[in-house]
């Protein structure tokens, strides 16, 4: 069973929020303090096992002249033991040729395929058999110019409930 049956309007919003997060994804889970204290580091320090919350609209700025082009995002990474929305399970380095495809549906689908392929290695069960959902953050054309070259695969609760544990090896 595939879990990609999202309506187009919701998918567009999800892509916009996902690309929002990409602008300044930072550090979290194992590098964060064990309480609810957040840490803030550079985007390039995102790592597998990082936990973070969804972005709030007041912490983001979207360029209205472009589809989902994000110019700013404030994101507070969290310890995985603190309540959080998402966990990074794979980071894919994009080739230079990806720049020409960044804003296409085909690129988004390709990145979802990459994330689905890597899901089991981290979670412990295949995406089709897992209870958890996944998505991907990737650079916008604007953030590519700033040096962002990674697609970041992350997992979350299917009902958008907060998690307070690591998903690594959860095998659900």
C-alpha positions in Angstrom: 0.0 0.0 0.0 1.4 3.4 -1.0 0.8 6.3 1.2 1.1 9.1 -1.4 -2.6 9.7 -1.8 -2.6 13.3 -0.7 -4.9 15.7 -2.5 -3.0 18.2 -4.7 -3.9 21.3 -2.6 -2.6 19.7 0.6 0.5 18.4 -1.3 1.2 21.9 -2.6 1.0 23.2 1.0 3.2 20.4 2.2 5.8 21.1 -0.5 5.7 24.8 0.5 6.1 24.1 4.2 8.8 21.5 3.4 10.7 23.9 1.2 10.3 26.5 3.9 12.1 24.3 6.4 14.9 23.8 3.9 16.0 27.4 4.0 17.5 27.1 7.5 17.3 23.5 8.7 19.6 23.2 11.6 20.7 20.8 14.4 18.6 18.9 17.0 18.1 15.5 18.4 21.4 14.0 19.7 23.2 17.4 19.6 20.4 19.1 21.5 20.1 19.4 25.2 18.0 16.6 26.6 15.1 18.9 27.8 13.0 21.1 25.7 15.8 23.6 25.1 16.4 24.2 21.4 19.7 24.7 19.7 20.4 26.7 16.7 23.2 26.0 14.2 23.8 26.4 10.5 21.7 24.6 7.9 24.7 22.5 6.8 24.8 20.9 10.2 21.5 19.1 9.7 22.1 15.4 10.5 20.4 12.1 10.5 18.5 11.7 13.8 17.7 15.4 14.1 14.3 16.1 15.5 12.3 19.3 14.8 8.8 20.8 14.8 6.8 21.9 11.8 7.3 25.6 10.9 4.9 28.2 12.2 3.6 30.7 9.7 4.9 33.6 11.7 8.4 32.1 11.5 8.5 32.0 7.8 8.5 34.3 4.8 7.3 33.2 1.4 8.1 35.1 -1.8 4.6 35.6 -3.2 6.0 36.2 -6.7 7.1 32.6 -6.9 5.5 29.2 -6.3 6.7 28.1 -2.8 9.9 30.1 -3.0 11.1 30.6 0.6 13.2 33.5 1.5 13.4 33.0 5.3 12.6 30.3 7.8 13.2 30.2 11.5 13.3 26.7 12.9 13.9 25.5 16.4 15.4 21.9 16.4 14.6 19.8 19.5 16.0 16.9 21.5 14.2 13.8 20.3 13.2 13.2 23.9 11.2 16.4 23.9 7.8 16.5 22.1 8.5 17.1 18.4 6.8 16.7 15.0 9.5 15.2 12.7 12.7 13.3 12.6 15.4 13.3 9.9 16.3 9.8 8.7 18.3 10.4 5.6 20.2 13.2 3.9 20.7 12.9 0.1 23.4 15.1 -1.5 22.0 16.5 -4.8 24.0 16.5 -8.0 24.6 19.8 -9.8 22.1 18.7 -12.4 19.3 18.9 -9.9 19.2 22.7 -10.0 17.3 22.7 -13.3 14.6 20.5 -11.9 14.1 21.9 -8.4 10.6 23.4 -8.9 9.1 20.5 -10.8 6.6 17.9 -9.6 8.9 15.2 -11.2 11.8 16.3 -9.0 9.5 16.1 -5.9 8.3 12.6 -6.9 11.9 11.5 -7.5 13.0 12.7 -4.0 10.0 10.9 -2.4 11.2 7.7 -4.1 14.7 8.3 -2.7 13.3 8.8 0.8 11.0 5.7 0.5 14.1 3.6 -0.5 16.0 4.7 2.6 13.1 4.6 5.1 13.6 0.9 6.2 17.3 1.4 6.9 16.5 3.9 9.6 12.9 3.1 10.9 13.3 -0.7 10.7 10.3 -1.5 8.5 9.5 -0.7 4.9 7.6 2.4 4.2 4.6 0.4 2.9 4.5 -1.6 6.2 5.2 1.2 8.5 2.8 3.1 10.7 4.7 6.3 10.2 4.6 8.7 7.3 7.5 10.4 5.5 8.2 13.4 3.3 11.2 15.4 2.0 12.7 18.9 2.2 14.7 20.1 -0.7 16.2 23.4 -1.8 14.2 26.0 -3.7 15.9 27.8 -6.6 16.7 30.7 -4.2 18.2 28.5 -1.5 20.2 26.6 -4.1 21.9 29.9 -4.8 22.8 30.1 -1.1 24.5 26.7 -1.3 21.8 24.3 -0.1 22.4 21.0 -1.9 20.7 18.4 0.2 17.3 16.7 0.1 16.3 15.8 3.7 14.0 12.8 4.3 12.0 13.0 7.5 9.4 10.8 9.2 6.4 11.8 11.3 3.2 10.5 13.1 0.4 9.9 10.5 -2.1 11.9 12.6 0.4 14.7 13.1 0.7 13.9 16.8 3.8 14.9 18.7 6.5 12.2 19.3 8.7 12.1 22.4 11.0 9.3 21.3 13.4 8.5 18.5 12.0 6.7 15.4 15.3 5.0 14.7 14.8 1.3 14.8 11.2 1.6 16.0 10.2 -1.1 13.5 6.5 0.0 13.2 
